[in-house]
């Protein structure tokens, strides 16, 4: 018997699973030392590996009704031991129900025969790990990604690192690029743009029955501004994996506002420790799924309100979008259900009083200035303002 999902491409499986269970939750499987009984860890490799398998199996069994896909991190299994670590990883993957995609978190990034060997190890059903998709570093270019999404792996998929959730990601990924169009001012935006081009290239080289992009993007939920820029650069059909909600401090509402597409989809929220360390992993997974869905509902409500007011999101100027993203990151703009002083219920609340630091007020002033310069009523045909003083609170 071949399960229907196994005949789909990886991102078809992600989309189908997401729609069928109404979820964007991705559950990480990270059996690091701190998560396992100390006596099992000290006893030896066999005992460590069995404890890791039981740890992951317990999470899978508890959370499967709520998760779109599972994301085992290969490093934690490799650390279990050279003899049985990968064997345990394959046992865990085999334990995952056939209708739930498996995203293997390996962050590979090499070229030529080395990349092809990595792909074989990750994907092969008989002697490899039998994953459906992987995470990759794109910094060595297309030929480091190609073996994972072409040829006999044309129906597999990969999330490429774009703007990760760690603070050090700014060291490289946020650098501005010279001699690039204005739409690609940073390295991470260039990567987002390349993901579309590479998916098209893969489909041309190795056609398949799926029209879904073969590449998604990893963008930290800790940086809503980057999430919004990546969504704009990559388009609505590319899936984004957005780690960082919870332990790393990412705000769920801000991430959803910035990263979801116009259908309230196209983004996975991975959670590992928040579930594994919960007293009841099943209940926590359900709570997280419902919380994500509430954030999705709020985003769609805000989009609807904006549409009714004749303000199409596609027509928002760059300075307006950047201001909204900054307001979200500062906690000034929130989505939910708020009863205003007038008694009217609003899907959002804007508390300008939270712009309290010098840096925040500087950005607020820049946004006001940009709004003035974009106004036909306040600026003449020569680009000069038609007033002398701005007065206000």
Secondary structure, 3 states (H helix, E strand, C coil): CCCHHHHCCHHHHHHHHHHHHCCCEEEEECCCHHHCCHHHHHHCHHHHHHHHHHHHHHHHHHHCCCCCEEEEEHHHHHCCCCCCHHHHHHHHHHHCCCCCEEEEEEEECCCHHHHHHHHHHHHCCCCCCCCCEEEECCCCCHHHHHHHCCHHHCCCEEEEEEECCCHHHHHCCCCECCCCCHHHCEHHHHHHHHHHHHHHHHHHHCCCCCCCCCEEEEECCCCHHHHHHHHHHHCCCCCEECCCECCCCECHHHHHHHHCCCCCCCEEEEECHHHHCCCCHHHHHHHHHHHHHHHHHHHHHHHHHHHHCCCCHHHCCHHHHHHHHHHHHCCCEEEEEEECCCCCEEEEEECHHHCCCHHHHHHHHHHHHHHHHCCCCCECCCCCECCCCCCCC
